[in-house]
Amino acid sequence: MTSELRYLPEEVSHDAAIEDINAEAFGPARFVRAAARIREQGPHDMALSFVCVDGDEVVASVRMTPVLAGEASGHMLGPLAVRPSHKNRGIGRHLVSVAVEAARRAGSEVVVLVGDPPYYGPLGFLPIVPPTLQLPGPVDPRRVLAAALVDGVEAKLVGMMRYQR
Ligand SMILES: CC(C)(COP(=O)(O)OP(=O)(O)OC[C@H]1O[C@@H](n2cnc3c(N)ncnc32)[C@H](O)[C@@H]1OP(=O)(O)O)[C@@H](O)C(=O)NCCC(=O)NCCS
């Protein structure tokens, strides 16, 4: 199988494919997660969100939403999803690094996500200990992970995470 992977900023024309990918990866539960309650508060930032395209098929997506993480100005990463046909080829990892670097260039102080520590730990995301950052819904605090983009931001991760207008 020949394969030509490209990583592109998200465009409106990718919307339907991204919805499909997220539905396949997370099912209906994606709408009731604590992170979804923040995403309901406003749109993601298309300039910091990316897709992976194989030929002309969108095969993976990562979205970034502007948030106030307690007292820090940052972004929430997610959903991140890769089509089953394209898993384990480094696409998820690459999308995370592209999105985090874009957030850093945009002046973000921190990237926060709710996800599996074994996957995101090697990508620079650590649990917030003690768990001082709250989300608007039940979440396992061990899965609330942060990648600091500026020194000392950890001390600002106190309080509720909410959409940043
Ligand atoms: C998780 C996901 C985004 C990973 O994308 P990917 O492109 O397949 O991953 P990569 O190629 O970058 O990395 C693959 C490695 O991550 C590991 N991995 C995948 N999912 C993992 C998880 N949930 N926890 C720990 N490790 C995981 C793989 O076993 C593989 O390990 P190896 O390199 O030692 O073989 C993808 O499997 C997916 O879309 N899953 C469904 C949705 C989801 O769970 N999203 C993330 C929320 S935590």
PDBQT file of the ligand as one rigid body, heavy atoms in Angstrom, charges set to zero:
ROOT
HETATM    1  C1  LIG A 201      -4.859   6.882  21.128  1.00  0.00    +0.000 C 
HETATM    2  C2  LIG A 201      -4.634   7.178  19.638  1.00  0.00    +0.000 C 
HETATM    3  C3  LIG A 201      -4.942   8.643  19.360  1.00  0.00    +0.000 C 
HETATM    4  C4  LIG A 201      -3.157   6.875  19.337  1.00  0.00    +0.000 C 
HETATM    5  O1  LIG A 201      -2.905   7.230  17.981  1.00  0.00    +0.000 OA
HETATM    6  P1  LIG A 201      -1.817   6.435  17.104  1.00  0.00    +0.000 P 
HETATM    7  O2  LIG A 201      -1.501   7.262  15.914  1.00  0.00    +0.000 OA
HETATM    8  O3  LIG A 201      -2.307   5.052  16.875  1.00  0.00    +0.000 OA
HETATM    9  O4  LIG A 201      -0.608   6.375  18.135  1.00  0.00    +0.000 OA
HETATM   10  P2  LIG A 201       0.943   6.510  17.827  1.00  0.00    +0.000 P 
HETATM   11  O5  LIG A 201       1.288   5.784  16.572  1.00  0.00    +0.000 OA
HETATM   12  O6  LIG A 201       1.342   7.924  17.967  1.00  0.00    +0.000 OA
HETATM   13  O7  LIG A 201       1.532   5.751  19.094  1.00  0.00    +0.000 OA
HETATM   14  C5  LIG A 201       1.375   4.362  19.152  1.00  0.00    +0.000 C 
HETATM   15  C6  LIG A 201       1.833   3.881  20.526  1.00  0.00    +0.000 C 
HETATM   16  O8  LIG A 201       0.932   4.373  21.526  1.00  0.00    +0.000 OA
HETATM   17  C7  LIG A 201       0.414   3.269  22.238  1.00  0.00    +0.000 C 
HETATM   18  N1  LIG A 201      -0.941   3.597  22.675  1.00  0.00    +0.000 N 
HETATM   19  C8  LIG A 201      -2.034   3.801  21.905  1.00  0.00    +0.000 A 
HETATM   20  N2  LIG A 201      -3.092   4.099  22.692  1.00  0.00    +0.000 NA
HETATM   21  C9  LIG A 201      -2.650   4.095  23.964  1.00  0.00    +0.000 A 
HETATM   22  C10 LIG A 201      -3.269   4.306  25.220  1.00  0.00    +0.000 A 
HETATM   23  N3  LIG A 201      -4.563   4.613  25.321  1.00  0.00    +0.000 N 
HETATM   24  N4  LIG A 201      -2.498   4.212  26.333  1.00  0.00    +0.000 NA
HETATM   25  C11 LIG A 201      -1.186   3.903  26.241  1.00  0.00    +0.000 A 
HETATM   26  N5  LIG A 201      -0.550   3.690  25.070  1.00  0.00    +0.000 NA
HETATM   27  C12 LIG A 201      -1.270   3.777  23.951  1.00  0.00    +0.000 A 
HETATM   28  C13 LIG A 201       0.460   2.115  21.252  1.00  0.00    +0.000 C 
HETATM   29  O9  LIG A 201       0.419   0.890  21.908  1.00  0.00    +0.000 OA
HETATM   30  C14 LIG A 201       1.798   2.368  20.579  1.00  0.00    +0.000 C 
HETATM   31  O10 LIG A 201       2.844   1.962  21.415  1.00  0.00    +0.000 OA
HETATM   32  P3  LIG A 201       4.290   1.516  20.801  1.00  0.00    +0.000 P 
HETATM   33  O11 LIG A 201       4.827   2.729  20.058  1.00  0.00    +0.000 OA
HETATM   34  O12 LIG A 201       5.074   1.161  22.011  1.00  0.00    +0.000 OA
HETATM   35  O13 LIG A 201       3.980   0.391  19.880  1.00  0.00    +0.000 OA
HETATM   36  C15 LIG A 201      -5.503   6.263  18.736  1.00  0.00    +0.000 C 
HETATM   37  O14 LIG A 201      -5.265   4.921  19.087  1.00  0.00    +0.000 OA
HETATM   38  C16 LIG A 201      -7.004   6.540  18.837  1.00  0.00    +0.000 C 
HETATM   39  O15 LIG A 201      -7.551   7.303  18.058  1.00  0.00    +0.000 OA
HETATM   40  N6  LIG A 201      -7.669   5.892  19.818  1.00  0.00    +0.000 N 
HETATM   41  C17 LIG A 201      -9.092   6.089  20.016  1.00  0.00    +0.000 C 
HETATM   42  C18 LIG A 201      -9.387   7.456  20.594  1.00  0.00    +0.000 C 
HETATM   43  C19 LIG A 201      -8.576   7.777  21.833  1.00  0.00    +0.000 C 
HETATM   44  O16 LIG A 201      -8.452   6.946  22.726  1.00  0.00    +0.000 OA
HETATM   45  N7  LIG A 201      -8.027   9.020  21.871  1.00  0.00    +0.000 N 
HETATM   46  C20 LIG A 201      -7.137   9.491  22.904  1.00  0.00    +0.000 C 
HETATM   47  C21 LIG A 201      -7.779   9.658  24.225  1.00  0.00    +0.000 C 
HETATM   48  S1  LIG A 201      -6.675   9.145  25.552  1.00  0.00    +0.000 SA
ENDROOT
TORSDOF 0
